[in-house]
Amino acid sequence: MKPWERDSPNDVSRLPNKRLDANIVVGVPGETEKDTEESIQNMLRNKNHFHILENIHTLSLAHGSEYYEHPEQHDIHFREDKKELYERHPEGIPPTHWYSVNSYIDQEVRVRRMKAIANALRSHGVLIGAYAQSNVIKTEKELGGFSK
């Protein structure tokens, strides 16, 4: 038996010369506090199967994405006229200009959840990559230092 076959025949994290990194998107429409906590617990249960939290960021409404093209289908609402926003921001809608309902998620909620995930993982010994950490700091600053 090969060393990486001991735990599970499907555990690719144990293959020689392989590295698995984690990437997380926070604030997908419909996401709840319970979902965030379940994500944290899932990552903690599996922390020995990936090397690093390489990236964590809030959902963006980038041009061409499903959420940008069909916001109504995802209960996404805008703080200004949609047509004007799309004309002023053809590459993507700034995160403070939109929110989703069912459950309510705006950029403050997204940032709070992102910080909770990063902090929980870090406090349990999960390596947080420089890019992920810089995203947390940058996103918080863009929101005006939100720190709840």
C-alpha positions as YAML, in Angstrom:
chain: A
units: angstrom
residues:
- id: 1
  name: MET
  ca: [0.00, 0.00, 0.00]
- id: 2
  name: LYS
  ca: [1.28, 3.43, -0.92]
- id: 3
  name: PRO
  ca: [1.42, 6.03, 1.88]
- id: 4
  name: TRP
  ca: [-1.27, 8.23, 0.35]
- id: 5
  name: GLU
  ca: [-3.74, 5.32, 0.10]
- id: 6
  name: ARG
  ca: [-3.91, 4.77, 3.88]
- id: 7
  name: ASP
  ca: [-6.63, 7.30, 4.72]
- id: 8
  name: SER
  ca: [-8.81, 7.21, 1.63]
- id: 9
  name: PRO
  ca: [-8.45, 6.09, -1.95]
- id: 10
  name: ASN
  ca: [-9.88, 9.46, -3.01]
- id: 11
  name: ASP
  ca: [-7.70, 11.69, -0.82]
- id: 12
  name: VAL
  ca: [-5.71, 13.57, -3.47]
- id: 13
  name: SER
  ca: [-4.15, 15.80, -0.79]
- id: 14
  name: ARG
  ca: [-1.85, 12.92, 0.12]
- id: 15
  name: LEU
  ca: [-0.54, 12.34, -3.39]
- id: 16
  name: PRO
  ca: [3.19, 13.01, -3.66]
- id: 17
  name: ASN
  ca: [4.20, 16.36, -5.20]
- id: 18
  name: LYS
  ca: [0.67, 17.78, -4.99]
- id: 19
  name: ARG
  ca: [-0.44, 20.90, -3.17]
- id: 20
  name: LEU
  ca: [-4.04, 21.87, -2.57]
- id: 21
  name: ASP
  ca: [-4.94, 25.45, -1.76]
- id: 22
  name: ALA
  ca: [-8.32, 26.74, -0.60]
- id: 23
  name: ASN
  ca: [-10.17, 29.70, -2.10]
- id: 24
  name: ILE
  ca: [-13.38, 31.07, -0.59]
- id: 25
  name: VAL
  ca: [-16.03, 33.42, -1.96]
- id: 26
  name: VAL
  ca: [-18.16, 35.04, 0.76]
- id: 27
  name: GLY
  ca: [-21.59, 36.61, 0.38]
- id: 28
  name: VAL
  ca: [-23.27, 34.56, -2.31]
- id: 29
  name: PRO
  ca: [-26.98, 35.46, -2.44]
- id: 30
  name: GLY
  ca: [-28.95, 33.24, -0.08]
- id: 31
  name: GLU
  ca: [-25.94, 32.54, 2.15]
- id: 32
  name: THR
  ca: [-26.80, 32.58, 5.85]
- id: 33
  name: GLU
  ca: [-24.86, 32.91, 9.10]
- id: 34
  name: LYS
  ca: [-25.40, 29.16, 9.51]
- id: 35
  name: ASP
  ca: [-23.82, 28.55, 6.08]
- id: 36
  name: THR
  ca: [-20.81, 30.64, 7.11]
- id: 37
  name: GLU
  ca: [-20.40, 28.67, 10.33]
- id: 38
  name: GLU
  ca: [-20.76, 25.37, 8.43]
- id: 39
  name: SER
  ca: [-18.08, 26.54, 5.99]
- id: 40
  name: ILE
  ca: [-15.75, 27.32, 8.87]
- id: 41
  name: GLN
  ca: [-16.39, 23.92, 10.48]
- id: 42
  name: ASN
  ca: [-15.90, 22.13, 7.15]
- id: 43
  name: MET
  ca: [-12.59, 23.91, 6.56]
- id: 44
  name: LEU
  ca: [-11.43, 23.08, 10.10]
- id: 45
  name: ARG
  ca: [-12.39, 19.41, 9.69]
- id: 46
  name: ASN
  ca: [-10.38, 19.31, 6.47]
- id: 47
  name: LYS
  ca: [-7.47, 21.58, 7.40]
- id: 48
  name: ASN
  ca: [-4.98, 18.73, 7.11]
- id: 49
  name: HIS
  ca: [-6.01, 18.17, 3.49]
- id: 50
  name: PHE
  ca: [-5.02, 21.54, 2.07]
- id: 51
  name: HIS
  ca: [-1.89, 23.63, 2.38]
- id: 52
  name: ILE
  ca: [-3.12, 27.20, 2.71]
- id: 53
  name: LEU
  ca: [-6.10, 29.52, 2.47]
- id: 54
  name: GLU
  ca: [-4.78, 31.18, -0.65]
- id: 55
  name: ASN
  ca: [-7.65, 33.57, -1.29]
- id: 56
  name: ILE
  ca: [-10.79, 34.81, 0.37]
- id: 57
  name: HIS
  ca: [-12.93, 37.56, -1.06]
- id: 58
  name: THR
  ca: [-16.45, 38.88, -1.16]
- id: 59
  name: LEU
  ca: [-18.66, 38.11, -4.11]
- id: 60
  name: SER
  ca: [-18.28, 40.64, -6.88]
- id: 61
  name: LEU
  ca: [-20.73, 41.55, -9.60]
- id: 62
  name: ALA
  ca: [-18.19, 41.38, -12.41]
- id: 63
  name: HIS
  ca: [-19.22, 41.95, -16.01]
- id: 64
  name: GLY
  ca: [-20.16, 38.69, -17.66]
- id: 65
  name: SER
  ca: [-20.83, 36.82, -14.41]
- id: 66
  name: GLU
  ca: [-24.15, 35.15, -13.73]
- id: 67
  name: TYR
  ca: [-24.87, 37.61, -10.91]
- id: 68
  name: TYR
  ca: [-24.08, 40.65, -13.09]
- id: 69
  name: GLU
  ca: [-26.08, 39.42, -16.07]
- id: 70
  name: HIS
  ca: [-29.14, 38.16, -14.13]
- id: 71
  name: PRO
  ca: [-29.27, 39.91, -10.73]
- id: 72
  name: GLU
  ca: [-33.06, 39.60, -10.46]
- id: 73
  name: GLN
  ca: [-32.81, 35.81, -10.52]
- id: 74
  name: HIS
  ca: [-30.60, 35.99, -7.42]
- id: 75
  name: ASP
  ca: [-32.60, 38.56, -5.43]
- id: 76
  name: ILE
  ca: [-29.91, 41.20, -5.98]
- id: 77
  name: HIS
  ca: [-31.00, 44.81, -5.58]
- id: 78
  name: PHE
  ca: [-29.20, 48.07, -6.22]
- id: 79
  name: ARG
  ca: [-28.89, 51.23, -4.14]
- id: 80
  name: GLU
  ca: [-29.19, 53.32, -7.31]
- id: 81
  name: ASP
  ca: [-30.82, 52.97, -10.69]
- id: 82
  name: LYS
  ca: [-29.55, 49.73, -12.23]
- id: 83
  name: LYS
  ca: [-29.19, 51.12, -15.75]
- id: 84
  name: GLU
  ca: [-27.15, 54.10, -14.53]
- id: 85
  name: LEU
  ca: [-24.92, 51.85, -12.41]
- id: 86
  name: TYR
  ca: [-24.24, 49.54, -15.33]
- id: 87
  name: GLU
  ca: [-23.42, 52.51, -17.57]
- id: 88
  name: ARG
  ca: [-21.04, 54.03, -15.00]
- id: 89
  name: HIS
  ca: [-19.45, 50.70, -14.03]
- id: 90
  name: PRO
  ca: [-19.33, 48.48, -17.13]
- id: 91
  name: GLU
  ca: [-16.59, 46.24, -15.64]
- id: 92
  name: GLY
  ca: [-18.57, 45.47, -12.51]
- id: 93
  name: ILE
  ca: [-20.78, 46.99, -9.85]
- id: 94
  name: PRO
  ca: [-18.95, 48.30, -6.75]
- id: 95
  name: PRO
  ca: [-19.75, 46.13, -3.74]
- id: 96
  name: THR
  ca: [-21.30, 48.93, -1.70]
- id: 97
  name: HIS
  ca: [-23.84, 49.61, -4.48]
- id: 98
  name: TRP
  ca: [-25.71, 46.31, -4.26]
- id: 99
  name: TYR
  ca: [-27.17, 43.86, -1.78]
- id: 100
  name: SER
  ca: [-29.15, 40.65, -1.85]
- id: 101
  name: VAL
  ca: [-32.25, 39.66, 0.06]
- id: 102
  name: ASN
  ca: [-33.46, 36.26, 1.32]
- id: 103
  name: SER
  ca: [-31.23, 36.46, 3.48]
- id: 104
  name: TYR
  ca: [-30.10, 40.09, 3.53]
- id: 105
  name: ILE
  ca: [-26.43, 40.45, 2.54]
- id: 106
  name: ASP
  ca: [-24.69, 43.75, 1.87]
- id: 107
  name: GLN
  ca: [-20.98, 44.56, 1.85]
- id: 108
  name: GLU
  ca: [-20.86, 45.00, 5.63]
- id: 109
  name: VAL
  ca: [-22.26, 41.50, 6.07]
- id: 110
  name: ARG
  ca: [-19.88, 40.09, 3.45]
- id: 111
  name: VAL
  ca: [-16.84, 41.71, 5.12]
- id: 112
  name: ARG
  ca: [-17.91, 40.59, 8.60]
- id: 113
  name: ARG
  ca: [-18.30, 37.00, 7.38]
- id: 114
  name: MET
  ca: [-15.00, 37.11, 5.50]
- id: 115
  name: LYS
  ca: [-13.19, 38.29, 8.63]
- id: 116
  name: ALA
  ca: [-14.92, 35.65, 10.77]
- id: 117
  name: ILE
  ca: [-13.78, 32.89, 8.42]
- id: 118
  name: ALA
  ca: [-10.19, 34.14, 8.18]
- id: 119
  name: ASN
  ca: [-9.93, 34.69, 11.95]
- id: 120
  name: ALA
  ca: [-11.43, 31.29, 12.83]
- id: 121
  name: LEU
  ca: [-9.13, 29.46, 10.46]
- id: 122
  name: ARG
  ca: [-6.06, 31.39, 11.62]
- id: 123
  name: SER
  ca: [-6.87, 30.75, 15.29]
- id: 124
  name: HIS
  ca: [-6.96, 27.00, 14.53]
- id: 125
  name: GLY
  ca: [-3.58, 26.95, 12.82]
- id: 126
  name: VAL
  ca: [-4.65, 27.22, 9.19]
- id: 127
  name: LEU
  ca: [-2.08, 29.12, 7.17]
- id: 128
  name: ILE
  ca: [-3.58, 32.29, 5.67]
- id: 129
  name: GLY
  ca: [-1.79, 33.37, 2.53]
- id: 130
  name: ALA
  ca: [-0.55, 36.91, 1.98]
- id: 131
  name: TYR
  ca: [-3.03, 37.45, -0.84]
- id: 132
  name: ALA
  ca: [-5.97, 36.30, 1.30]
- id: 133
  name: GLN
  ca: [-4.83, 38.48, 4.20]
- id: 134
  name: SER
  ca: [-4.39, 41.51, 1.95]
- id: 135
  name: ASN
  ca: [-7.92, 40.98, 0.58]
- id: 136
  name: VAL
  ca: [-9.36, 41.07, 4.10]
- id: 137
  name: ILE
  ca: [-7.49, 44.29, 4.92]
- id: 138
  name: LYS
  ca: [-8.18, 45.95, 1.57]
- id: 139
  name: THR
  ca: [-11.88, 45.10, 1.60]
- id: 140
  name: GLU
  ca: [-12.27, 46.36, 5.15]
- id: 141
  name: LYS
  ca: [-10.53, 49.66, 4.28]
- id: 142
  name: GLU
  ca: [-12.71, 50.13, 1.19]
- id: 143
  name: LEU
  ca: [-15.74, 49.85, 3.43]
- id: 144
  name: GLY
  ca: [-14.38, 52.57, 5.67]
- id: 145
  name: GLY
  ca: [-12.81, 50.51, 8.42]
- id: 146
  name: PHE
  ca: [-15.87, 48.45, 9.25]
- id: 147
  name: SER
  ca: [-14.74, 46.35, 12.19]
- id: 148
  name: LYS
  ca: [-17.77, 44.69, 13.82]
...
